[in-house]
Amino acid sequence: MMTNTNLQPRYIADFEKSDTVIVYDRIQHKFLETMKHSEFVSMNWCENHSTLAIEAAHAGRYSKFSKSQRWKTEQELKDFYSLCSKKKVELRLLPETALPKYRMRISLEKSGENDLIAYDNVLKDFPRLWTTCQRPENIEIHDASVSIYDYKKYTPSLAGFLYREQLKDTSRFLSASDESSKYKKYIAGKIAHEPICIEMVANRLANHASDASKIFNGKTEFTLKDGRTIELNLLDVLGFSMGKNNKWKVPEKTTQYVTCMMLLVDLNGDRYINKRTGKPMGWKDIKKYGMVSSAFHQKPGFLRPKFYHHGIKPIVRDIFIEYFGKVEREYDGEKKMVANFDRTNPEHEALFIRIRNTCRIAYEQTTKEMIKYLEYRDGVNLFKL
């Protein structure tokens, strides 16, 4: 077998359970012996003047709440960066958000070894990916759960990460409750369900238009190859409907609807404040650090399960079952009847993207209108949305 000594990176590492790390040597085409985290961070196993890639979730940030990391302190991660620099090992961080698609390209199930093989495969096909990976010198790894009291020390990203940690704390508190109607009774839910707020949001969704997203009068249409047309309404994403008295009913998708307001107010009903500016968080920061609105909603953030798992996925499932039926698939040795959704089918993939993007726009437009409602409610005008 020919050995390509120009492969970059040479090593790809993944953090596993039980404090272990696996490393794949792309030049030797083999996995190194599984090692403890302490042995890995010593870098004694790694040749000098080499290249190393680690998934960003494992080595691109520090938080005491993260289950993806093994760093005991923020300083330990910084020391690891310094050691790599000292050994002339070029370290970069791989995007974890795209990993499921990388595995899907070569039909691999989820496992630590398969993750590394998937990264290896996509790096061979798209070497430029290596040049786009994050580098340690461009990362601020301050633990955002620890406040900085001197506002002058805040950078835009640190202020954003602190906002994200505050959102996560609020989400954990609410999720721990056994109250069945906790989203309505929580202060954000009470504000979101005020009649004027419901009316403003519903009217915005009903009239929203976007040429780029193929949304007109709050609706998008997708025509299948067999001629059938699928219509998805922004109002349906949040569960809005009109009552007999010609007024909007309380939206049925309570979790997703209230979660939009949770982006804006804390447990006391106060606006989240940007520690750097002293003003309420603006829309761009809300989207970047709170909504974490990536194409697949997979970036770390407390909204992923509320928007994706409990919001977008059920809508995708129901539409695919209605138009394509069910198929039998095996999961962990158990056969189940599931929606007939084949991501290798271009038509299925295109429909999925349209549904996902339409749902994302519904959540974003809801949040924007809630900002306007809070300004109306509080008698201020901070943003033009």
TITI-822332 format. One record per residue (C-alpha): residue number from 1; residue in three letters; x, y, z. Coordinates in steps of 0.25 Angstrom, whole numbers, plus 2048, in hexadecimal, padded with zeros to 3 digits. Layout:
k: NUM	r: ala	east: X	north: Y	up: Z
...
***
This chain:
k: 1	r: met	east: 800	north: 800	up: 800
k: 2	r: met	east: 805	north: 80E	up: 7FC
k: 3	r: thr	east: 807	north: 817	up: 808
k: 4	r: asn	east: 803	north: 826	up: 806
k: 5	r: thr	east: 80B	north: 82E	up: 810
k: 6	r: asn	east: 804	north: 83B	up: 80B
k: 7	r: leu	east: 7F7	north: 837	up: 811
k: 8	r: gln	east: 7F2	north: 842	up: 81A
k: 9	r: pro	east: 7EF	north: 840	up: 825
k: 10	r: arg	east: 7F7	north: 834	up: 828
k: 11	r: tyr	east: 7F0	north: 831	up: 835
k: 12	r: ile	east: 7E1	north: 832	up: 838
k: 13	r: ala	east: 7DD	north: 830	up: 847
k: 14	r: asp	east: 7CF	north: 82D	up: 84E
k: 15	r: phe	east: 7CC	north: 82E	up: 85C
k: 16	r: glu	east: 7C4	north: 821	up: 861
k: 17	r: lys	east: 7BD	north: 81D	up: 86E
k: 18	r: ser	east: 7C4	north: 819	up: 87A
k: 19	r: asp	east: 7CF	north: 823	up: 878
k: 20	r: thr	east: 7D5	north: 81D	up: 86C
k: 21	r: val	east: 7DA	north: 822	up: 85F
k: 22	r: ile	east: 7DB	north: 81C	up: 851
k: 23	r: val	east: 7E5	north: 821	up: 847
k: 24	r: tyr	east: 7E5	north: 81D	up: 838
k: 25	r: asp	east: 7F3	north: 81E	up: 830
k: 26	r: arg	east: 7EF	north: 822	up: 822
k: 27	r: ile	east: 7FD	north: 81F	up: 81D
k: 28	r: gln	east: 7FE	north: 811	up: 823
k: 29	r: his	east: 7F0	north: 80E	up: 820
k: 30	r: lys	east: 7ED	north: 809	up: 82E
k: 31	r: phe	east: 7E8	north: 80C	up: 83C
k: 32	r: leu	east: 7F2	north: 80F	up: 847
k: 33	r: glu	east: 7F0	north: 807	up: 854
k: 34	r: thr	east: 7E5	north: 80D	up: 85C
k: 35	r: met	east: 7EB	north: 816	up: 867
k: 36	r: lys	east: 7E6	north: 81E	up: 873
k: 37	r: his	east: 7E3	north: 82C	up: 872
k: 38	r: ser	east: 7EF	north: 830	up: 87B
k: 39	r: glu	east: 7F8	north: 828	up: 871
k: 40	r: phe	east: 7F2	north: 82F	up: 865
k: 41	r: val	east: 7F4	north: 83D	up: 86A
k: 42	r: ser	east: 803	north: 83A	up: 86E
k: 43	r: met	east: 805	north: 839	up: 85F
k: 44	r: asn	east: 810	north: 82F	up: 861
k: 45	r: trp	east: 809	north: 826	up: 856
k: 46	r: cys	east: 809	north: 831	up: 84C
k: 47	r: glu	east: 815	north: 834	up: 843
k: 48	r: asn	east: 81A	north: 842	up: 843
k: 49	r: his	east: 818	north: 84B	up: 836
k: 50	r: ser	east: 80B	north: 843	up: 834
k: 51	r: thr	east: 7FC	north: 846	up: 832
k: 52	r: leu	east: 7F0	north: 843	up: 83B
k: 53	r: ala	east: 7E1	north: 845	up: 83A
k: 54	r: ile	east: 7D7	north: 843	up: 845
k: 55	r: glu	east: 7C8	north: 845	up: 844
k: 56	r: ala	east: 7C5	north: 854	up: 849
k: 57	r: ala	east: 7BB	north: 84F	up: 853
k: 58	r: his	east: 7C6	north: 848	up: 85A
k: 59	r: ala	east: 7D2	north: 852	up: 85A
k: 60	r: gly	east: 7CC	north: 85F	up: 854
k: 61	r: arg	east: 7C5	north: 864	up: 861
k: 62	r: tyr	east: 7C5	north: 862	up: 870
k: 63	r: ser	east: 7B9	north: 861	up: 879
k: 64	r: lys	east: 7B7	north: 85A	up: 886
k: 65	r: phe	east: 7A9	north: 856	up: 881
k: 66	r: ser	east: 7AE	north: 84F	up: 874
k: 67	r: lys	east: 7AE	north: 840	up: 873
k: 68	r: ser	east: 7B6	north: 841	up: 866
k: 69	r: gln	east: 7C3	north: 845	up: 86D
k: 70	r: arg	east: 7CD	north: 83F	up: 877
k: 71	r: trp	east: 7D4	north: 84C	up: 87B
k: 72	r: lys	east: 7D3	north: 84E	up: 88A
k: 73	r: thr	east: 7D6	north: 85D	up: 889
k: 74	r: glu	east: 7D7	north: 868	up: 87E
k: 75	r: gln	east: 7E6	north: 869	up: 881
k: 76	r: glu	east: 7E8	north: 85A	up: 87E
k: 77	r: leu	east: 7E2	north: 85C	up: 870
k: 78	r: lys	east: 7EB	north: 869	up: 86E
k: 79	r: asp	east: 7F7	north: 860	up: 872
k: 80	r: phe	east: 7F4	north: 856	up: 868
k: 81	r: tyr	east: 7F4	north: 861	up: 85D
k: 82	r: ser	east: 801	north: 866	up: 862
k: 83	r: leu	east: 807	north: 858	up: 862
k: 84	r: cys	east: 803	north: 855	up: 854
k: 85	r: ser	east: 809	north: 863	up: 850
k: 86	r: lys	east: 816	north: 85F	up: 857
k: 87	r: lys	east: 817	north: 852	up: 850
k: 88	r: lys	east: 814	north: 858	up: 842
k: 89	r: val	east: 807	north: 850	up: 841
k: 90	r: glu	east: 7FD	north: 858	up: 839
k: 91	r: leu	east: 7F0	north: 856	up: 840
k: 92	r: arg	east: 7E2	north: 859	up: 839
k: 93	r: leu	east: 7D4	north: 856	up: 83D
k: 94	r: leu	east: 7CA	north: 84E	up: 835
k: 95	r: pro	east: 7BC	north: 852	up: 833
k: 96	r: glu	east: 7B3	north: 849	up: 83B
k: 97	r: thr	east: 7A6	north: 84E	up: 834
k: 98	r: ala	east: 7A9	north: 847	up: 827
k: 99	r: leu	east: 7AD	north: 83A	up: 82D
k: 100	r: pro	east: 7A0	north: 832	up: 82B
k: 101	r: lys	east: 7A1	north: 836	up: 81C
k: 102	r: tyr	east: 7AF	north: 831	up: 81B
k: 103	r: arg	east: 7AB	north: 824	up: 821
k: 104	r: met	east: 79F	north: 823	up: 818
k: 105	r: arg	east: 7A8	north: 825	up: 80B
k: 106	r: ile	east: 7AF	north: 817	up: 80E
k: 107	r: ser	east: 7A3	north: 810	up: 815
k: 108	r: leu	east: 7A9	north: 80F	up: 823
k: 109	r: glu	east: 7A2	north: 80E	up: 830
k: 110	r: lys	east: 7A5	north: 817	up: 83C
k: 111	r: ser	east: 7B2	north: 813	up: 843
k: 112	r: gly	east: 7BF	north: 819	up: 847
k: 113	r: glu	east: 7C7	north: 812	up: 83D
k: 114	r: asn	east: 7BD	north: 814	up: 832
k: 115	r: asp	east: 7BD	north: 823	up: 835
k: 116	r: leu	east: 7CC	north: 824	up: 833
k: 117	r: ile	east: 7CB	north: 81B	up: 826
k: 118	r: ala	east: 7C0	north: 825	up: 821
k: 119	r: tyr	east: 7C9	north: 831	up: 824
k: 120	r: asp	east: 7D4	north: 82A	up: 81D
k: 121	r: asn	east: 7CC	north: 827	up: 811
k: 122	r: val	east: 7C6	north: 835	up: 80F
k: 123	r: leu	east: 7D4	north: 83B	up: 811
k: 124	r: lys	east: 7D9	north: 833	up: 806
k: 125	r: asp	east: 7CE	north: 837	up: 7FC
k: 126	r: phe	east: 7CE	north: 845	up: 801
k: 127	r: pro	east: 7DC	north: 849	up: 806
k: 128	r: arg	east: 7D8	north: 858	up: 807
k: 129	r: leu	east: 7D0	north: 854	up: 813
k: 130	r: trp	east: 7DD	north: 854	up: 81B
k: 131	r: thr	east: 7DF	north: 863	up: 817
k: 132	r: thr	east: 7D2	north: 867	up: 81C
k: 133	r: cys	east: 7D3	north: 860	up: 82A
k: 134	r: gln	east: 7D4	north: 869	up: 836
k: 135	r: arg	east: 7E1	north: 86C	up: 83D
k: 136	r: pro	east: 7E4	north: 86D	up: 84B
k: 137	r: glu	east: 7E9	north: 87C	up: 84A
k: 138	r: asn	east: 7DB	north: 880	up: 845
k: 139	r: ile	east: 7D4	north: 87A	up: 850
k: 140	r: glu	east: 7CF	north: 881	up: 85D
k: 141	r: ile	east: 7CE	north: 875	up: 867
k: 142	r: his	east: 7CA	north: 87D	up: 873
k: 143	r: asp	east: 7BF	north: 875	up: 87B
k: 144	r: ala	east: 7B3	north: 87E	up: 878
k: 145	r: ser	east: 7AC	north: 879	up: 885
k: 146	r: val	east: 7B6	north: 881	up: 88D
k: 147	r: ser	east: 7B2	north: 890	up: 88C
k: 148	r: ile	east: 7BC	north: 89B	up: 889
k: 149	r: tyr	east: 7B9	north: 8A7	up: 891
k: 150	r: asp	east: 7C1	north: 8B1	up: 889
k: 151	r: tyr	east: 7B9	north: 8B4	up: 87D
k: 152	r: lys	east: 7C5	north: 8B9	up: 876
k: 153	r: lys	east: 7CB	north: 8AB	up: 876
k: 154	r: tyr	east: 7BF	north: 8A6	up: 86E
k: 155	r: thr	east: 7C1	north: 8A3	up: 85F
k: 156	r: pro	east: 7B5	north: 8A1	up: 856
k: 157	r: ser	east: 7B7	north: 892	up: 857
k: 158	r: leu	east: 7B8	north: 891	up: 866
k: 159	r: ala	east: 7AC	north: 899	up: 868
k: 160	r: gly	east: 7A5	north: 890	up: 85E
k: 161	r: phe	east: 7AA	north: 883	up: 865
k: 162	r: leu	east: 7A5	north: 889	up: 873
k: 163	r: tyr	east: 797	north: 88B	up: 86D
k: 164	r: arg	east: 797	north: 87D	up: 868
k: 165	r: glu	east: 79B	north: 877	up: 876
k: 166	r: gln	east: 790	north: 87F	up: 87C
k: 167	r: leu	east: 786	north: 87A	up: 873
k: 168	r: lys	east: 78B	north: 86C	up: 876
k: 169	r: asp	east: 789	north: 86E	up: 885
k: 170	r: thr	east: 77B	north: 873	up: 882
k: 171	r: ser	east: 778	north: 867	up: 87A
k: 172	r: arg	east: 77E	north: 85D	up: 884
k: 173	r: phe	east: 775	north: 863	up: 88F
k: 174	r: leu	east: 769	north: 862	up: 886
k: 175	r: ser	east: 76C	north: 854	up: 881
k: 176	r: ala	east: 76D	north: 84F	up: 88F
k: 177	r: ser	east: 75F	north: 852	up: 893
k: 178	r: asp	east: 754	north: 847	up: 893
k: 179	r: glu	east: 749	north: 852	up: 890
k: 180	r: ser	east: 741	north: 84D	up: 884
k: 181	r: ser	east: 73E	north: 85C	up: 880
k: 182	r: lys	east: 74C	north: 861	up: 884
k: 183	r: tyr	east: 74E	north: 869	up: 877
k: 184	r: lys	east: 741	north: 871	up: 878
k: 185	r: lys	east: 743	north: 873	up: 887
k: 186	r: tyr	east: 752	north: 878	up: 886
k: 187	r: ile	east: 753	north: 887	up: 885
k: 188	r: ala	east: 757	north: 886	up: 876
k: 189	r: gly	east: 74B	north: 87E	up: 873
k: 190	r: lys	east: 742	north: 888	up: 87A
k: 191	r: ile	east: 747	north: 894	up: 872
k: 192	r: ala	east: 747	north: 88C	up: 865
k: 193	r: his	east: 739	north: 888	up: 867
k: 194	r: glu	east: 734	north: 896	up: 86A
k: 195	r: pro	east: 729	north: 899	up: 85F
k: 196	r: ile	east: 730	north: 8A4	up: 858
k: 197	r: cys	east: 73D	north: 89C	up: 857
k: 198	r: ile	east: 735	north: 890	up: 851
k: 199	r: glu	east: 72F	north: 89A	up: 847
k: 200	r: met	east: 73C	north: 8A1	up: 843
k: 201	r: val	east: 743	north: 894	up: 840
k: 202	r: ala	east: 738	north: 88D	up: 839
k: 203	r: asn	east: 736	north: 899	up: 830
k: 204	r: arg	east: 745	north: 899	up: 82D
k: 205	r: leu	east: 745	north: 88B	up: 829
k: 206	r: ala	east: 739	north: 88B	up: 821
k: 207	r: asn	east: 73E	north: 897	up: 818
k: 208	r: his	east: 74D	north: 893	up: 818
k: 209	r: ala	east: 753	north: 892	up: 80A
k: 210	r: ser	east: 761	north: 88E	up: 805
k: 211	r: asp	east: 765	north: 88C	up: 7F6
k: 212	r: ala	east: 772	north: 885	up: 7FA
k: 213	r: ser	east: 76A	north: 87B	up: 803
k: 214	r: lys	east: 75F	north: 87A	up: 7FA
k: 215	r: ile	east: 755	north: 87E	up: 804
k: 216	r: phe	east: 749	north: 887	up: 800
k: 217	r: asn	east: 73E	north: 88C	up: 809
k: 218	r: gly	east: 743	north: 883	up: 814
k: 219	r: lys	east: 743	north: 876	up: 80C
k: 220	r: thr	east: 74D	north: 86E	up: 804
k: 221	r: glu	east: 749	north: 863	up: 7FA
k: 222	r: phe	east: 752	north: 857	up: 7F5
k: 223	r: thr	east: 74E	north: 84F	up: 7E8
k: 224	r: leu	east: 751	north: 841	up: 7E8
k: 225	r: lys	east: 756	north: 83A	up: 7DB
k: 226	r: asp	east: 748	north: 833	up: 7DA
k: 227	r: gly	east: 741	north: 840	up: 7DA
k: 228	r: arg	east: 73C	north: 841	up: 7E9
k: 229	r: thr	east: 73E	north: 84E	up: 7F0
k: 230	r: ile	east: 742	north: 84F	up: 7FE
k: 231	r: glu	east: 73E	north: 85C	up: 806
k: 232	r: leu	east: 745	north: 860	up: 813
k: 233	r: asn	east: 73F	north: 86C	up: 81A
k: 234	r: leu	east: 748	north: 874	up: 824
k: 235	r: leu	east: 73C	north: 875	up: 82D
k: 236	r: asp	east: 73B	north: 866	up: 82D
k: 237	r: val	east: 749	north: 865	up: 832
k: 238	r: leu	east: 745	north: 86C	up: 83F
k: 239	r: gly	east: 737	north: 866	up: 83F
k: 240	r: phe	east: 730	north: 873	up: 83D
k: 241	r: ser	east: 721	north: 873	up: 839
k: 242	r: met	east: 716	north: 87D	up: 838
k: 243	r: gly	east: 70A	north: 87C	up: 842
k: 244	r: lys	east: 6FB	north: 87D	up: 840
k: 245	r: asn	east: 6FC	north: 88C	up: 845
k: 246	r: asn	east: 706	north: 88F	up: 83A
k: 247	r: lys	east: 711	north: 890	up: 844
k: 248	r: trp	east: 71E	north: 887	up: 844
k: 249	r: lys	east: 71D	north: 87B	up: 84E
k: 250	r: val	east: 729	north: 878	up: 857
k: 251	r: pro	east: 733	north: 871	up: 84F
k: 252	r: glu	east: 733	north: 862	up: 851
k: 253	r: lys	east: 742	north: 860	up: 84F
k: 254	r: thr	east: 744	north: 866	up: 85D
k: 255	r: thr	east: 753	north: 861	up: 85F
k: 256	r: gln	east: 758	north: 867	up: 853
k: 257	r: tyr	east: 750	north: 874	up: 854
k: 258	r: val	east: 754	north: 877	up: 862
k: 259	r: thr	east: 763	north: 873	up: 85F
k: 260	r: cys	east: 763	north: 87F	up: 856
k: 261	r: met	east: 760	north: 888	up: 861
k: 262	r: met	east: 76A	north: 881	up: 86A
k: 263	r: leu	east: 774	north: 886	up: 861
k: 264	r: leu	east: 770	north: 894	up: 866
k: 265	r: val	east: 76D	north: 894	up: 874
k: 266	r: asp	east: 773	north: 88D	up: 881
k: 267	r: leu	east: 76C	north: 886	up: 88C
k: 268	r: asn	east: 768	north: 893	up: 892
k: 269	r: gly	east: 762	north: 898	up: 885
k: 270	r: asp	east: 76E	north: 8A2	up: 883
k: 271	r: arg	east: 774	north: 8A4	up: 875
k: 272	r: tyr	east: 782	north: 89D	up: 873
k: 273	r: ile	east: 78C	north: 8A8	up: 874
k: 274	r: asn	east: 799	north: 8A8	up: 86B
k: 275	r: lys	east: 7A4	north: 8AA	up: 875
k: 276	r: arg	east: 7AD	north: 8B1	up: 86B
k: 277	r: thr	east: 7A3	north: 8BC	up: 867
k: 278	r: gly	east: 799	north: 8BC	up: 873
k: 279	r: lys	east: 78D	north: 8BB	up: 86A
k: 280	r: pro	east: 784	north: 8B0	up: 867
k: 281	r: met	east: 78A	north: 8A5	up: 85E
k: 282	r: gly	east: 788	north: 8A9	up: 84F
k: 283	r: trp	east: 782	north: 8A0	up: 845
k: 284	r: lys	east: 78F	north: 89C	up: 83E
k: 285	r: asp	east: 795	north: 897	up: 84C
k: 286	r: ile	east: 788	north: 890	up: 84F
k: 287	r: lys	east: 788	north: 888	up: 843
k: 288	r: lys	east: 797	north: 885	up: 843
k: 289	r: tyr	east: 798	north: 882	up: 852
k: 290	r: gly	east: 78A	north: 87E	up: 857
k: 291	r: met	east: 783	north: 879	up: 84B
k: 292	r: val	east: 790	north: 873	up: 846
k: 293	r: ser	east: 789	north: 873	up: 838
k: 294	r: ser	east: 791	north: 86A	up: 82F
k: 295	r: ala	east: 78C	north: 863	up: 823
k: 296	r: phe	east: 789	north: 856	up: 82B
k: 297	r: his	east: 788	north: 85C	up: 839
k: 298	r: gln	east: 793	north: 853	up: 83E
k: 299	r: lys	east: 79C	north: 85D	up: 845
k: 300	r: pro	east: 79D	north: 85D	up: 854
k: 301	r: gly	east: 792	north: 864	up: 85A
k: 302	r: phe	east: 786	north: 862	up: 862
k: 303	r: leu	east: 77C	north: 864	up: 857
k: 304	r: arg	east: 780	north: 858	up: 84F
k: 305	r: pro	east: 776	north: 84E	up: 856
k: 306	r: lys	east: 76B	north: 858	up: 857
k: 307	r: phe	east: 76B	north: 85D	up: 849
k: 308	r: tyr	east: 771	north: 851	up: 841
k: 309	r: his	east: 76E	north: 844	up: 849
k: 310	r: his	east: 760	north: 849	up: 84E
k: 311	r: gly	east: 75D	north: 853	up: 843
k: 312	r: ile	east: 763	north: 850	up: 835
k: 313	r: lys	east: 764	north: 841	up: 835
k: 314	r: pro	east: 755	north: 83E	up: 838
k: 315	r: ile	east: 751	north: 847	up: 82D
k: 316	r: val	east: 75B	north: 840	up: 823
k: 317	r: arg	east: 756	north: 832	up: 828
k: 318	r: asp	east: 748	north: 835	up: 826
k: 319	r: ile	east: 749	north: 83B	up: 818
k: 320	r: phe	east: 752	north: 82F	up: 814
k: 321	r: ile	east: 748	north: 825	up: 819
k: 322	r: glu	east: 73C	north: 82C	up: 812
k: 323	r: tyr	east: 743	north: 82D	up: 805
k: 324	r: phe	east: 74D	north: 821	up: 804
k: 325	r: gly	east: 747	north: 818	up: 80F
k: 326	r: lys	east: 74F	north: 80F	up: 819
k: 327	r: val	east: 75B	north: 805	up: 817
k: 328	r: glu	east: 761	north: 7FB	up: 821
k: 329	r: arg	east: 76E	north: 7FE	up: 826
k: 330	r: glu	east: 777	north: 7F8	up: 831
k: 331	r: tyr	east: 77D	north: 800	up: 83C
k: 332	r: asp	east: 785	north: 7F9	up: 847
k: 333	r: gly	east: 780	north: 7EB	up: 842
k: 334	r: glu	east: 772	north: 7EF	up: 843
k: 335	r: lys	east: 769	north: 7F1	up: 837
k: 336	r: lys	east: 760	north: 7FD	up: 836
k: 337	r: met	east: 756	north: 803	up: 82C
k: 338	r: val	east: 75B	north: 812	up: 82A
k: 339	r: ala	east: 759	north: 81D	up: 820
k: 340	r: asn	east: 75E	north: 819	up: 812
k: 341	r: phe	east: 769	north: 824	up: 812
k: 342	r: asp	east: 775	north: 820	up: 809
k: 343	r: arg	east: 780	north: 82B	up: 80A
k: 344	r: thr	east: 787	north: 825	up: 7FE
k: 345	r: asn	east: 77A	north: 828	up: 7F6
k: 346	r: pro	east: 77C	north: 837	up: 7F0
k: 347	r: glu	east: 76D	north: 839	up: 7F0
k: 348	r: his	east: 76C	north: 835	up: 7FF
k: 349	r: glu	east: 779	north: 83D	up: 803
k: 350	r: ala	east: 773	north: 84A	up: 7FC
k: 351	r: leu	east: 766	north: 849	up: 803
k: 352	r: phe	east: 76C	north: 847	up: 810
k: 353	r: ile	east: 775	north: 853	up: 80E
k: 354	r: arg	east: 768	north: 85B	up: 80A
k: 355	r: ile	east: 761	north: 857	up: 816
k: 356	r: arg	east: 76D	north: 859	up: 820
k: 357	r: asn	east: 76F	north: 867	up: 81A
k: 358	r: thr	east: 761	north: 86B	up: 81B
k: 359	r: cys	east: 760	north: 867	up: 82A
k: 360	r: arg	east: 76D	north: 86E	up: 82D
k: 361	r: ile	east: 767	north: 87B	up: 826
k: 362	r: ala	east: 75A	north: 879	up: 82E
k: 363	r: tyr	east: 762	north: 879	up: 83B
k: 364	r: glu	east: 76B	north: 885	up: 837
k: 365	r: gln	east: 75F	north: 88D	up: 833
k: 366	r: thr	east: 758	north: 88A	up: 840
k: 367	r: thr	east: 764	north: 88E	up: 848
k: 368	r: lys	east: 765	north: 89B	up: 840
k: 369	r: glu	east: 757	north: 89F	up: 842
k: 370	r: met	east: 757	north: 89C	up: 851
k: 371	r: ile	east: 763	north: 8A6	up: 852
k: 372	r: lys	east: 75A	north: 8B0	up: 84C
k: 373	r: tyr	east: 74F	north: 8AC	up: 856
k: 374	r: leu	east: 758	north: 8AE	up: 862
k: 375	r: glu	east: 75C	north: 8BC	up: 85C
k: 376	r: tyr	east: 74D	north: 8BF	up: 85B
k: 377	r: arg	east: 74A	north: 8B9	up: 869
k: 378	r: asp	east: 756	north: 8C1	up: 86F
k: 379	r: gly	east: 754	north: 8CE	up: 867
k: 380	r: val	east: 762	north: 8CD	up: 861
k: 381	r: asn	east: 767	north: 8CC	up: 853
k: 382	r: leu	east: 775	north: 8C5	up: 853
k: 383	r: phe	east: 776	north: 8BD	up: 846
k: 384	r: lys	east: 770	north: 8BF	up: 838
k: 385	r: leu	east: 76C	north: 8B1	up: 833
***
